[in-house]
Every structure is written in C-alpha cells, then in structure tokens.
Amino acid sequence: MGGLLGGTVLGYARDWIFPKAENFKSERDLSSHVLSVLDKWFHIEEQVTGLYQGRDPVRIDAILVPRDPDPWFDDEPAFGIEFKRPVQDGNLSSYYAWAGQAADYVQSEFGRFGRVQVFLCPSPMVGFLSSEEHLAVLRKRRANGPESAREREIRFAATLPLRGDTPERVAARADKAKRDWQARIDAEDETARSLGFEDDVHREHEQRRATALELMRLLGHFNVGELMPSRYYGWTLLRTGVPLWSEKRGVHRRFSLKPRTATRGR
C-alpha cells in the first residue's frame, strides 16, 4: 500500500503527517493555519451558510475555489472544507459523527456554489492512526497490565473485605490475578506472532490502519474526502485515499469535484 505514482493510494502508515492537538488550541487555530497556506492557490470564503435538502440551515467552515481553474476538470470547480481539532485517542464516536455531518453537507446547497464535495481536515480516521510514539506507550501500558491487575485486587480486598480474609489470602488472590493477566497477554502475543505481527499491540495497530483506509474509501463514495499534510506533497486533497491536488504537484488527477450520485466510479 502506498507509493508516489499519480493515482496511487498513499499509505497511511508512511506518507502522512498527523496534526497534533497540542499544536492547535482550537479548531479556529487549525483552520486559520491551514487556510493561510492554501490561500496561495485558492479563493477562500469562510463560514458559508446553506440549506440541507432545502429546509434546514447549515454552515460549513470554508468553501475554496481554485485561483487557476484551467487544470481542474469542472468549469467552475469548488469544494468545501470542515475542520476539527485533532485528538488522537481511542474514542472514535466524535469522528464518526463528524464524518456523518460532512455527508449531510454534501446534500446541502450553498448559495452560488450549489452542492460541493466536502474534505475533512484532518482525516476523521486520525484516531485509528496512532503514531510510533503512541505505539510505544500502548506497549508500556500493556506490559504494566499484570502488576496493575495485582494492585487492583489488593485495593478491592481493602474496600470490600471477605469474611475470613487474611493478608495471605489477599496476596494469593492478587498473585493469581497477576498470573492470569500475564497468561492472557502471552496468549494474545503468541497468536499475533503466528500471523506475522510483532505482538498483539502491533496487530491491532496495523488492523486499525487498514480499517481507516477502507472507511475512507467508503466515505469517498459519499463524496467525502480528506485534507492532510503529506511528507512528499505538502497539504493534499484526497478522495478514497487517492491524491487529487497537492501543494507541490498541483492537480494530480482531473477528478470532478461535483457530488456524484447513482453512478459512482472510484
């Protein structure tokens, strides 16, 4: 997965830089930073209002129009961007809701722009895409699991002591909890290594990355893409994982930015 040829799906594991939450105090900080970079290539209108299915009012963070429309497929190319302050954690519900919001925006009319495809910044899958640093943290936390299990048993015994408990019985239960936890970790790691992974954390890490790509391919067919910084191209627009435009190469492929319905290509 990945590569640098035009039209090739770029690998999440290698090619993308994931914006860190600590670099941006708010979504406004993120949008101001990104839009200030893109202003060189696009006319930008922020906080554009529209109507969802002709009824409900909506507002998208920005709509961008290329300063030079000639390389683009559409006669009047335009697209929307919706920002979210990046948070790399295991709770993905807010990102799913955000992706659903973008799909609603695709069904909305934004004045003279009409309907537009929407690109999310950063990728709504950023919660799936843990960095190597985060991977090391997960391994350390997992390694500490057996001792943590032992300590929990001791705390529980102190809070809700059983009739006839003695320090020896509490220690025996705590040691068993530690052994059981370690046995579970060892079994999971053994299974992961049999499948070609370093350990179970690495297995989960890689499967989350694969899931992220498949979910973005699916969202692409709902006319939702990503705006992410690439190690090679700078800020890049993607749809179904395929680069459409980037800072360093301009238009990669002459894809229409108009929302597609019924008939869907890649």
CYANA upper distance limits for C-alpha pairs under 8 A (distance plus 0.5 A):
  1 MET  CA      9 VAL  CA      7.36
  1 MET  CA     10 LEU  CA      7.22
  1 MET  CA     11 GLY  CA      5.82
  2 GLY  CA      8 THR  CA      7.21
  2 GLY  CA      9 VAL  CA      5.89
  2 GLY  CA     10 LEU  CA      4.37
  2 GLY  CA     11 GLY  CA      4.41
  2 GLY  CA     12 TYR  CA      8.19
  2 GLY  CA     14 ARG  CA      8.18
  2 GLY  CA     15 ASP  CA      7.95
  3 GLY  CA      8 THR  CA      6.75
  3 GLY  CA      9 VAL  CA      7.48
  3 GLY  CA     10 LEU  CA      6.11
  3 GLY  CA     11 GLY  CA      7.58
  4 LEU  CA      8 THR  CA      7.18
  4 LEU  CA     10 LEU  CA      7.68
  6 GLY  CA    243 PRO  CA      8.08
  6 GLY  CA    252 HIS  CA      6.60
  6 GLY  CA    253 ARG  CA      7.82
  7 GLY  CA    242 VAL  CA      6.23
  7 GLY  CA    243 PRO  CA      6.99
  7 GLY  CA    244 LEU  CA      8.47
  7 GLY  CA    252 HIS  CA      7.69
  7 GLY  CA    253 ARG  CA      7.37
  8 THR  CA    242 VAL  CA      6.54
  8 THR  CA    243 PRO  CA      8.08
  9 VAL  CA    241 GLY  CA      5.70
  9 VAL  CA    242 VAL  CA      5.26
  9 VAL  CA    243 PRO  CA      7.77
 10 LEU  CA     15 ASP  CA      6.74
 10 LEU  CA    241 GLY  CA      7.00
 10 LEU  CA    242 VAL  CA      7.27
 10 LEU  CA    243 PRO  CA      8.18
 11 GLY  CA     15 ASP  CA      6.07
 11 GLY  CA     16 TRP  CA      8.09
 12 TYR  CA     16 TRP  CA      6.32
 12 TYR  CA    129 LEU  CA      7.96
 12 TYR  CA    209 ARG  CA      7.33
 12 TYR  CA    213 LEU  CA      8.03
 13 ALA  CA    129 LEU  CA      8.16
 13 ALA  CA    209 ARG  CA      7.64
 15 ASP  CA    230 SER  CA      6.24
 15 ASP  CA    231 ARG  CA      6.15
 15 ASP  CA    232 TYR  CA      7.76
 16 TRP  CA    228 MET  CA      7.49
 16 TRP  CA    229 PRO  CA      6.56
 16 TRP  CA    230 SER  CA      5.09
 16 TRP  CA    231 ARG  CA      6.39
 17 ILE  CA    228 MET  CA      7.84
 17 ILE  CA    229 PRO  CA      6.09
 17 ILE  CA    230 SER  CA      6.39
 17 ILE  CA    231 ARG  CA      6.94
 18 PHE  CA    122 PRO  CA      7.87
 18 PHE  CA    126 VAL  CA      7.55
 18 PHE  CA    228 MET  CA      7.96
 18 PHE  CA    229 PRO  CA      7.84
 19 PRO  CA     23 ASN  CA      8.03
 19 PRO  CA     86 PRO  CA      6.99
 19 PRO  CA    122 PRO  CA      7.57
 20 LYS  CA     24 PHE  CA      7.91
 20 LYS  CA     86 PRO  CA      6.69
 20 LYS  CA     87 VAL  CA      7.81
 20 LYS  CA     88 GLN  CA      8.34
 21 ALA  CA     25 LYS  CA      7.91
 21 ALA  CA     85 ARG  CA      6.81
 21 ALA  CA     86 PRO  CA      5.53
 21 ALA  CA     87 VAL  CA      6.14
 21 ALA  CA     88 GLN  CA      8.23
 24 PHE  CA     29 ASP  CA      6.02
 24 PHE  CA     30 LEU  CA      6.27
 24 PHE  CA     85 ARG  CA      7.54
 25 LYS  CA     29 ASP  CA      6.72
 26 SER  CA     30 LEU  CA      7.12
 26 SER  CA     85 ARG  CA      6.52
 27 GLU  CA     31 SER  CA      6.64
 27 GLU  CA     83 PHE  CA      6.82
 27 GLU  CA     84 LYS  CA      5.91
 27 GLU  CA     85 ARG  CA      5.19
 28 ARG  CA     32 SER  CA      6.46
 29 ASP  CA     33 HIS  CA      6.70
 30 LEU  CA     34 VAL  CA      6.74
 30 LEU  CA     83 PHE  CA      7.86
 30 LEU  CA     84 LYS  CA      8.30
 30 LEU  CA     85 ARG  CA      7.14
 31 SER  CA     35 LEU  CA      6.32
 31 SER  CA     83 PHE  CA      6.79
 32 SER  CA     36 SER  CA      6.45
 33 HIS  CA     37 VAL  CA      7.19
 34 VAL  CA     38 LEU  CA      6.88
 35 LEU  CA     39 ASP  CA      6.36
 35 LEU  CA     44 ILE  CA      8.16
 36 SER  CA     40 LYS  CA      8.33
 38 LEU  CA     42 PHE  CA      6.57
 39 ASP  CA     43 HIS  CA      6.86
 39 ASP  CA     44 ILE  CA      7.25
 41 TRP  CA     66 PRO  CA      6.53
 41 TRP  CA     67 ARG  CA      6.12
 41 TRP  CA     68 ASP  CA      8.03
 42 PHE  CA     64 LEU  CA      6.31
 42 PHE  CA     65 VAL  CA      5.78
 42 PHE  CA     66 PRO  CA      4.86
 42 PHE  CA     67 ARG  CA      5.47
 43 HIS  CA     64 LEU  CA      6.17
 43 HIS  CA     65 VAL  CA      5.59
 43 HIS  CA     66 PRO  CA      6.71
 43 HIS  CA     67 ARG  CA      6.52
 44 ILE  CA     62 ALA  CA      7.22
 44 ILE  CA     63 ILE  CA      6.52
 44 ILE  CA     64 LEU  CA      5.25
 44 ILE  CA     65 VAL  CA      7.09
 45 GLU  CA     62 ALA  CA      6.04
 45 GLU  CA     63 ILE  CA      5.89
 45 GLU  CA     64 LEU  CA      6.99
 46 GLU  CA     60 ILE  CA      8.17
 46 GLU  CA     61 ASP  CA      6.11
 46 GLU  CA     62 ALA  CA      4.63
 46 GLU  CA     63 ILE  CA      6.95
 47 GLN  CA     59 ARG  CA      6.46
 47 GLN  CA     60 ILE  CA      6.04
 47 GLN  CA     61 ASP  CA      5.19
 47 GLN  CA     62 ALA  CA      6.07
 48 VAL  CA     59 ARG  CA      5.92
 48 VAL  CA     60 ILE  CA      5.92
 48 VAL  CA     61 ASP  CA      7.14
 48 VAL  CA     62 ALA  CA      6.73
 48 VAL  CA     63 ILE  CA      7.48
 48 VAL  CA    110 PHE  CA      7.43
 49 THR  CA     57 PRO  CA      7.59
 49 THR  CA     58 VAL  CA      6.20
 49 THR  CA     59 ARG  CA      4.74
 49 THR  CA     60 ILE  CA      7.00
 49 THR  CA    110 PHE  CA      6.64
 49 THR  CA    111 GLY  CA      8.19
 50 GLY  CA     57 PRO  CA      6.30
 50 GLY  CA     58 VAL  CA      5.71
 50 GLY  CA     59 ARG  CA      6.51
 50 GLY  CA     60 ILE  CA      8.47
 50 GLY  CA    108 SER  CA      6.84
 50 GLY  CA    109 GLU  CA      5.87
 50 GLY  CA    110 PHE  CA      4.74
 50 GLY  CA    111 GLY  CA      6.85
 51 LEU  CA     55 ARG  CA      6.22
 51 LEU  CA     56 ASP  CA      5.79
 51 LEU  CA     57 PRO  CA      5.09
 51 LEU  CA     58 VAL  CA      6.17
 51 LEU  CA    108 SER  CA      5.82
 51 LEU  CA    109 GLU  CA      5.93
 51 LEU  CA    110 PHE  CA      7.27
 52 TYR  CA     56 ASP  CA      5.50
 52 TYR  CA     57 PRO  CA      6.72
 52 TYR  CA     58 VAL  CA      6.96
 52 TYR  CA    104 ASP  CA      7.54
 52 TYR  CA    105 TYR  CA      7.40
 52 TYR  CA    107 GLN  CA      6.63
 52 TYR  CA    108 SER  CA      4.62
 52 TYR  CA    109 GLU  CA      7.08
 53 GLN  CA    107 GLN  CA      6.80
 53 GLN  CA    108 SER  CA      6.22
 53 GLN  CA    109 GLU  CA      7.97
 54 GLY  CA    108 SER  CA      7.79
 54 GLY  CA    109 GLU  CA      7.77
 58 VAL  CA    105 TYR  CA      8.01
 58 VAL  CA    108 SER  CA      8.28
 60 ILE  CA     80 GLY  CA      7.59
 60 ILE  CA     81 ILE  CA      7.62
 60 ILE  CA     82 GLU  CA      6.71
 60 ILE  CA    105 TYR  CA      7.90
 61 ASP  CA     80 GLY  CA      8.13
 61 ASP  CA     81 ILE  CA      6.62
 61 ASP  CA     82 GLU  CA      5.67
 61 ASP  CA     83 PHE  CA      7.30
 62 ALA  CA     80 GLY  CA      6.21
 62 ALA  CA     81 ILE  CA      5.80
 62 ALA  CA     82 GLU  CA      7.29
 63 ILE  CA     78 ALA  CA      7.27
 63 ILE  CA     79 PHE  CA      6.06
 63 ILE  CA     80 GLY  CA      4.77
 63 ILE  CA     81 ILE  CA      6.69
 64 LEU  CA     78 ALA  CA      6.06
 64 LEU  CA     79 PHE  CA      6.03
 64 LEU  CA     80 GLY  CA      6.75
 64 LEU  CA     81 ILE  CA      8.20
 65 VAL  CA     69 PRO  CA      8.45
 65 VAL  CA     76 GLU  CA      8.49
 65 VAL  CA     77 PRO  CA      6.65
 65 VAL  CA     78 ALA  CA      5.10
 65 VAL  CA     79 PHE  CA      7.40
 66 PRO  CA     77 PRO  CA      7.31
 66 PRO  CA     78 ALA  CA      7.54
 69 PRO  CA     74 ASP  CA      8.43
 69 PRO  CA     75 ASP  CA      7.75
 69 PRO  CA     76 GLU  CA      7.53
 69 PRO  CA     77 PRO  CA      7.12
 70 ASP  CA     75 ASP  CA      8.44
 71 PRO  CA    251 VAL  CA      7.08
 71 PRO  CA    254 ARG  CA      7.82
 72 TRP  CA     77 PRO  CA      7.32
 72 TRP  CA    251 VAL  CA      7.35
 72 TRP  CA    254 ARG  CA      6.13
 72 TRP  CA    255 PHE  CA      7.95
 72 TRP  CA    256 SER  CA      8.19
 73 PHE  CA     77 PRO  CA      7.97
 73 PHE  CA    254 ARG  CA      5.39
 73 PHE  CA    255 PHE  CA      6.37
 73 PHE  CA    256 SER  CA      5.89
 73 PHE  CA    257 LEU  CA      8.32
 74 ASP  CA    256 SER  CA      6.29
 74 ASP  CA    257 LEU  CA      7.49
 74 ASP  CA    258 LYS  CA      8.26
 77 PRO  CA    256 SER  CA      8.36
 77 PRO  CA    257 LEU  CA      6.84
 77 PRO  CA    258 LYS  CA      8.30
 78 ALA  CA    113 PHE  CA      7.55
 78 ALA  CA    116 VAL  CA      7.13
 78 ALA  CA    257 LEU  CA      7.20
 79 PHE  CA    116 VAL  CA      5.64
 79 PHE  CA    117 GLN  CA      5.83
 79 PHE  CA    118 VAL  CA      6.52
 79 PHE  CA    119 PHE  CA      8.05
 79 PHE  CA    257 LEU  CA      6.97
 80 GLY  CA    116 VAL  CA      6.66
 80 GLY  CA    117 GLN  CA      6.60
 80 GLY  CA    118 VAL  CA      5.04
 80 GLY  CA    119 PHE  CA      6.62
 81 ILE  CA    118 VAL  CA      6.05
 81 ILE  CA    119 PHE  CA      5.34
 81 ILE  CA    120 LEU  CA      6.30
 81 ILE  CA    121 CYS  CA      7.54
 81 ILE  CA    227 LEU  CA      8.48
 82 GLU  CA    102 ALA  CA      7.80
 82 GLU  CA    118 VAL  CA      7.62
 82 GLU  CA    119 PHE  CA      6.92
 82 GLU  CA    120 LEU  CA      5.59
 82 GLU  CA    121 CYS  CA      6.77
 83 PHE  CA    120 LEU  CA      6.51
 83 PHE  CA    121 CYS  CA      5.38
 83 PHE  CA    122 PRO  CA      7.39
 84 LYS  CA    120 LEU  CA      8.34
 84 LYS  CA    121 CYS  CA      6.92
 84 LYS  CA    122 PRO  CA      7.36
 85 ARG  CA    122 PRO  CA      8.42
 86 PRO  CA    122 PRO  CA      7.20
 86 PRO  CA    126 VAL  CA      7.82
 87 VAL  CA    126 VAL  CA      8.06
 87 VAL  CA    127 GLY  CA      7.36
 88 GLN  CA    126 VAL  CA      6.81
 88 GLN  CA    127 GLY  CA      5.24
 88 GLN  CA    128 PHE  CA      8.38
 88 GLN  CA    129 LEU  CA      8.36
 88 GLN  CA    130 SER  CA      7.50
 89 ASP  CA    127 GLY  CA      5.90
 90 GLY  CA    127 GLY  CA      6.62
 90 GLY  CA    128 PHE  CA      7.99
 91 ASN  CA    127 GLY  CA      7.84
 92 LEU  CA     96 TYR  CA      6.88
 92 LEU  CA    127 GLY  CA      6.71
 92 LEU  CA    128 PHE  CA      8.49
 93 SER  CA     97 ALA  CA      6.75
 94 SER  CA     98 TRP  CA      6.59
 95 TYR  CA     99 ALA  CA      6.66
 95 TYR  CA    124 PRO  CA      5.71
 95 TYR  CA    125 MET  CA      7.66
 95 TYR  CA    127 GLY  CA      8.43
 96 TYR  CA    100 GLY  CA      6.71
 96 TYR  CA    124 PRO  CA      7.68
 97 ALA  CA    101 GLN  CA      6.66
 98 TRP  CA    102 ALA  CA      6.87
 98 TRP  CA    124 PRO  CA      7.77
 99 ALA  CA    103 ALA  CA      6.90
 99 ALA  CA    120 LEU  CA      8.27
 99 ALA  CA    124 PRO  CA      7.01
 99 ALA  CA    219 LEU  CA      8.38
 99 ALA  CA    224 VAL  CA      8.24
100 GLY  CA    104 ASP  CA      6.88
101 GLN  CA    105 TYR  CA      6.88
102 ALA  CA    106 VAL  CA      6.95
102 ALA  CA    118 VAL  CA      6.75
102 ALA  CA    119 PHE  CA      8.37
102 ALA  CA    120 LEU  CA      8.06
102 ALA  CA    224 VAL  CA      7.15
103 ALA  CA    107 GLN  CA      7.38
103 ALA  CA    118 VAL  CA      8.18
103 ALA  CA    222 PHE  CA      6.88
103 ALA  CA    223 ASN  CA      7.62
103 ALA  CA    224 VAL  CA      6.87
104 ASP  CA    108 SER  CA      7.20
105 TYR  CA    118 VAL  CA      7.71
106 VAL  CA    115 ARG  CA      6.68
106 VAL  CA    116 VAL  CA      6.34
106 VAL  CA    117 GLN  CA      6.18
106 VAL  CA    118 VAL  CA      6.84
106 VAL  CA    223 ASN  CA      7.29
106 VAL  CA    224 VAL  CA      8.15
106 VAL  CA    259 PRO  CA      7.36
107 GLN  CA    115 ARG  CA      7.19
108 SER  CA    114 GLY  CA      8.21
108 SER  CA    115 ARG  CA      6.37
109 GLU  CA    113 PHE  CA      7.89
109 GLU  CA    114 GLY  CA      5.15
109 GLU  CA    115 ARG  CA      5.35
109 GLU  CA    116 VAL  CA      8.39
110 PHE  CA    114 GLY  CA      5.42
110 PHE  CA    115 ARG  CA      6.76
110 PHE  CA    116 VAL  CA      8.44
115 ARG  CA    258 LYS  CA      7.62
115 ARG  CA    259 PRO  CA      7.28
116 VAL  CA    257 LEU  CA      7.35
116 VAL  CA    258 LYS  CA      6.22
116 VAL  CA    259 PRO  CA      6.43
117 GLN  CA    223 ASN  CA      5.83
117 GLN  CA    224 VAL  CA      6.67
117 GLN  CA    225 GLY  CA      8.21
117 GLN  CA    257 LEU  CA      6.38
117 GLN  CA    258 LYS  CA      6.55
117 GLN  CA    259 PRO  CA      5.83
118 VAL  CA    223 ASN  CA      7.16
118 VAL  CA    224 VAL  CA      5.59
118 VAL  CA    225 GLY  CA      6.71
119 PHE  CA    224 VAL  CA      6.18
119 PHE  CA    225 GLY  CA      4.88
119 PHE  CA    226 GLU  CA      5.14
119 PHE  CA    227 LEU  CA      6.32
119 PHE  CA    237 LEU  CA      7.83
119 PHE  CA    238 LEU  CA      8.38
120 LEU  CA    124 PRO  CA      7.28
120 LEU  CA    224 VAL  CA      7.89
120 LEU  CA    225 GLY  CA      6.69
120 LEU  CA    226 GLU  CA      5.21
120 LEU  CA    227 LEU  CA      6.26
121 CYS  CA    226 GLU  CA      6.56
121 CYS  CA    227 LEU  CA      5.41
121 CYS  CA    228 MET  CA      6.85
122 PRO  CA    126 VAL  CA      7.59
122 PRO  CA    226 GLU  CA      7.17
122 PRO  CA    227 LEU  CA      6.44
122 PRO  CA    228 MET  CA      6.12
123 SER  CA    226 GLU  CA      5.81
123 SER  CA    227 LEU  CA      7.22
123 SER  CA    228 MET  CA      7.14
124 PRO  CA    226 GLU  CA      8.39
125 MET  CA    129 LEU  CA      7.16
125 MET  CA    212 ALA  CA      6.02
125 MET  CA    216 MET  CA      8.22
126 VAL  CA    130 SER  CA      7.93
128 PHE  CA    205 HIS  CA      8.38
128 PHE  CA    208 ARG  CA      5.83
128 PHE  CA    209 ARG  CA      6.62
128 PHE  CA    211 THR  CA      8.44
128 PHE  CA    212 ALA  CA      6.76
129 LEU  CA    205 HIS  CA      8.19
129 LEU  CA    208 ARG  CA      7.46
129 LEU  CA    209 ARG  CA      6.33
129 LEU  CA    212 ALA  CA      8.07
130 SER  CA    134 HIS  CA      6.19
130 SER  CA    135 LEU  CA      7.04
130 SER  CA    205 HIS  CA      7.69
131 SER  CA    135 LEU  CA      6.75
132 GLU  CA    136 ALA  CA      6.84
133 GLU  CA    137 VAL  CA      6.95
134 HIS  CA    138 LEU  CA      6.77
135 LEU  CA    139 ARG  CA      6.82
135 LEU  CA    201 VAL  CA      7.89
135 LEU  CA    202 HIS  CA      8.15
135 LEU  CA    205 HIS  CA      8.06
136 ALA  CA    140 LYS  CA      6.74
137 VAL  CA    141 ARG  CA      6.65
138 LEU  CA    142 ARG  CA      6.57
138 LEU  CA    201 VAL  CA      7.59
139 ARG  CA    143 ALA  CA      6.58
139 ARG  CA    201 VAL  CA      7.04
140 LYS  CA    144 ASN  CA      6.82
141 ARG  CA    145 GLY  CA      6.92
144 ASN  CA    148 SER  CA      6.67
145 GLY  CA    149 ALA  CA      6.60
145 GLY  CA    181 TRP  CA      7.53
145 GLY  CA    182 GLN  CA      8.16
146 PRO  CA    150 ARG  CA      6.93
146 PRO  CA    177 ALA  CA      7.97
146 PRO  CA    178 LYS  CA      5.01
146 PRO  CA    179 ARG  CA      7.43
146 PRO  CA    180 ASP  CA      8.38
146 PRO  CA    181 TRP  CA      5.64
146 PRO  CA    182 GLN  CA      5.91
147 GLU  CA    151 GLU  CA      6.82
147 GLU  CA    178 LYS  CA      6.40
148 SER  CA    152 ARG  CA      6.65
148 SER  CA    178 LYS  CA      8.26
149 ALA  CA    153 GLU  CA      6.90
149 ALA  CA    174 ALA  CA      7.96
149 ALA  CA    177 ALA  CA      6.41
149 ALA  CA    178 LYS  CA      6.04
149 ALA  CA    181 TRP  CA      7.43
150 ARG  CA    154 ILE  CA      7.03
150 ARG  CA    174 ALA  CA      4.99
150 ARG  CA    175 ASP  CA      6.54
150 ARG  CA    176 LYS  CA      8.31
150 ARG  CA    177 ALA  CA      6.09
150 ARG  CA    178 LYS  CA      5.45
151 GLU  CA    155 ARG  CA      6.73
151 GLU  CA    174 ALA  CA      7.51
152 ARG  CA    156 PHE  CA      6.52
152 ARG  CA    174 ALA  CA      8.42
153 GLU  CA    157 ALA  CA      6.67
153 GLU  CA    170 VAL  CA      8.28
153 GLU  CA    173 ARG  CA      7.62
153 GLU  CA    174 ALA  CA      5.72
153 GLU  CA    177 ALA  CA      7.64
154 ILE  CA    158 ALA  CA      6.82
154 ILE  CA    170 VAL  CA      7.01
154 ILE  CA    171 ALA  CA      7.82
154 ILE  CA    174 ALA  CA      6.61
155 ARG  CA    159 THR  CA      6.74
156 PHE  CA    160 LEU  CA      6.44
156 PHE  CA    161 PRO  CA      8.09
157 ALA  CA    161 PRO  CA      5.24
157 ALA  CA    162 LEU  CA      7.73
157 ALA  CA    170 VAL  CA      7.22
161 PRO  CA    165 ASP  CA      7.06
165 ASP  CA    169 ARG  CA      6.66
165 ASP  CA    170 VAL  CA      7.30
166 THR  CA    170 VAL  CA      6.80
167 PRO  CA    171 ALA  CA      6.58
168 GLU  CA    172 ALA  CA      6.63
169 ARG  CA    173 ARG  CA      6.74
170 VAL  CA    174 ALA  CA      6.63
171 ALA  CA    175 ASP  CA      6.56
172 ALA  CA    176 LYS  CA      6.70
173 ARG  CA    177 ALA  CA      6.68
174 ALA  CA    178 LYS  CA      6.82
175 ASP  CA    179 ARG  CA      6.73
176 LYS  CA    180 ASP  CA      6.53
177 ALA  CA    181 TRP  CA      6.66
178 LYS  CA    182 GLN  CA      6.69
179 ARG  CA    183 ALA  CA      6.57
180 ASP  CA    184 ARG  CA      6.77
181 TRP  CA    185 ILE  CA      6.86
182 GLN  CA    186 ASP  CA      6.61
183 ALA  CA    187 ALA  CA      6.63
184 ARG  CA    188 GLU  CA      6.71
185 ILE  CA    189 ASP  CA      6.62
186 ASP  CA    190 GLU  CA      6.56
187 ALA  CA    191 THR  CA      6.75
188 GLU  CA    192 ALA  CA      6.70
188 GLU  CA    199 ASP  CA      8.21
188 GLU  CA    200 ASP  CA      6.33
189 ASP  CA    193 ARG  CA      6.60
189 ASP  CA    198 GLU  CA      8.34
189 ASP  CA    199 ASP  CA      5.13
189 ASP  CA    200 ASP  CA      5.28
190 GLU  CA    194 SER  CA      6.75
190 GLU  CA    199 ASP  CA      7.79
191 THR  CA    195 LEU  CA      7.12
191 THR  CA    200 ASP  CA      8.21
192 ALA  CA    196 GLY  CA      7.12
192 ALA  CA    197 PHE  CA      5.87
192 ALA  CA    198 GLU  CA      7.53
192 ALA  CA    199 ASP  CA      5.88
192 ALA  CA    200 ASP  CA      5.64
192 ALA  CA    203 ARG  CA      6.63
193 ARG  CA    197 PHE  CA      5.30
193 ARG  CA    198 GLU  CA      6.19
193 ARG  CA    199 ASP  CA      6.26
193 ARG  CA    200 ASP  CA      8.19
197 PHE  CA    202 HIS  CA      6.56
197 PHE  CA    203 ARG  CA      6.05
198 GLU  CA    202 HIS  CA      6.33
198 GLU  CA    203 ARG  CA      7.85
199 ASP  CA    203 ARG  CA      6.84
200 ASP  CA    204 GLU  CA      6.72
201 VAL  CA    205 HIS  CA      6.55
202 HIS  CA    206 GLU  CA      6.66
203 ARG  CA    207 GLN  CA      6.67
204 GLU  CA    208 ARG  CA      6.56
205 HIS  CA    209 ARG  CA      6.99
206 GLU  CA    210 ALA  CA      6.83
207 GLN  CA    211 THR  CA      6.58
208 ARG  CA    212 ALA  CA      6.60
209 ARG  CA    213 LEU  CA      6.98
210 ALA  CA    214 GLU  CA      6.92
211 THR  CA    215 LEU  CA      6.60
212 ALA  CA    216 MET  CA      6.73
213 LEU  CA    217 ARG  CA      6.70
213 LEU  CA    240 THR  CA      8.36
213 LEU  CA    241 GLY  CA      7.30
214 GLU  CA    218 LEU  CA      6.79
215 LEU  CA    219 LEU  CA      6.67
216 MET  CA    220 GLY  CA      6.46
216 MET  CA    225 GLY  CA      7.75
216 MET  CA    239 ARG  CA      8.15
216 MET  CA    240 THR  CA      6.01
216 MET  CA    241 GLY  CA      7.12
217 ARG  CA    221 HIS  CA      7.33
217 ARG  CA    239 ARG  CA      7.83
217 ARG  CA    240 THR  CA      4.37
217 ARG  CA    241 GLY  CA      6.81
218 LEU  CA    222 PHE  CA      7.49
218 LEU  CA    240 THR  CA      7.50
219 LEU  CA    223 ASN  CA      7.06
219 LEU  CA    224 VAL  CA      5.81
219 LEU  CA    225 GLY  CA      7.45
219 LEU  CA    240 THR  CA      7.59
220 GLY  CA    224 VAL  CA      5.38
220 GLY  CA    225 GLY  CA      6.07
220 GLY  CA    239 ARG  CA      5.79
220 GLY  CA    240 THR  CA      5.11
221 HIS  CA    240 THR  CA      7.89
221 HIS  CA    260 ARG  CA      8.40
221 HIS  CA    264 ARG  CA      7.44
221 HIS  CA    266 ARG  CA      8.07
222 PHE  CA    260 ARG  CA      8.41
223 ASN  CA    239 ARG  CA      8.35
223 ASN  CA    259 PRO  CA      6.20
223 ASN  CA    260 ARG  CA      7.24
224 VAL  CA    239 ARG  CA      7.48
225 GLY  CA    237 LEU  CA      7.75
225 GLY  CA    238 LEU  CA      6.04
225 GLY  CA    239 ARG  CA      4.91
225 GLY  CA    240 THR  CA      7.22
225 GLY  CA    241 GLY  CA      8.50
226 GLU  CA    237 LEU  CA      6.36
226 GLU  CA    238 LEU  CA      5.62
226 GLU  CA    239 ARG  CA      6.92
227 LEU  CA    235 TRP  CA      7.31
227 LEU  CA    236 THR  CA      6.10
227 LEU  CA    237 LEU  CA      5.18
227 LEU  CA    238 LEU  CA      6.83
228 MET  CA    235 TRP  CA      6.05
228 MET  CA    236 THR  CA      5.93
228 MET  CA    237 LEU  CA      7.23
228 MET  CA    238 LEU  CA      8.34
229 PRO  CA    233 TYR  CA      7.92
229 PRO  CA    234 GLY  CA      5.56
229 PRO  CA    235 TRP  CA      4.55
229 PRO  CA    236 THR  CA      6.33
230 SER  CA    234 GLY  CA      5.37
230 SER  CA    235 TRP  CA      6.52
230 SER  CA    236 THR  CA      6.98
233 TYR  CA    246 SER  CA      6.21
233 TYR  CA    247 GLU  CA      6.56
233 TYR  CA    248 LYS  CA      5.64
233 TYR  CA    249 ARG  CA      7.31
234 GLY  CA    246 SER  CA      6.82
234 GLY  CA    247 GLU  CA      5.85
234 GLY  CA    248 LYS  CA      6.88
235 TRP  CA    246 SER  CA      6.15
235 TRP  CA    247 GLU  CA      6.19
236 THR  CA    243 PRO  CA      7.03
236 THR  CA    244 LEU  CA      7.87
236 THR  CA    245 TRP  CA      6.17
236 THR  CA    246 SER  CA      4.69
236 THR  CA    247 GLU  CA      7.16
237 LEU  CA    243 PRO  CA      6.30
237 LEU  CA    244 LEU  CA      5.98
237 LEU  CA    245 TRP  CA      5.73
237 LEU  CA    246 SER  CA      6.83
238 LEU  CA    242 VAL  CA      5.65
238 LEU  CA    243 PRO  CA      4.90
238 LEU  CA    244 LEU  CA      6.01
238 LEU  CA    245 TRP  CA      7.91
239 ARG  CA    243 PRO  CA      7.19
239 ARG  CA    244 LEU  CA      7.53
240 THR  CA    266 ARG  CA      7.80
243 PRO  CA    252 HIS  CA      6.90
243 PRO  CA    253 ARG  CA      8.15
244 LEU  CA    251 VAL  CA      6.40
244 LEU  CA    252 HIS  CA      5.50
244 LEU  CA    253 ARG  CA      5.92
244 LEU  CA    254 ARG  CA      7.97
244 LEU  CA    255 PHE  CA      7.47
245 TRP  CA    249 ARG  CA      7.50
245 TRP  CA    250 GLY  CA      5.66
245 TRP  CA    251 VAL  CA      4.78
245 TRP  CA    252 HIS  CA      5.78
245 TRP  CA    253 ARG  CA      7.93
246 SER  CA    250 GLY  CA      5.54
246 SER  CA    251 VAL  CA      7.17
246 SER  CA    252 HIS  CA      7.90
260 ARG  CA    264 ARG  CA      6.99
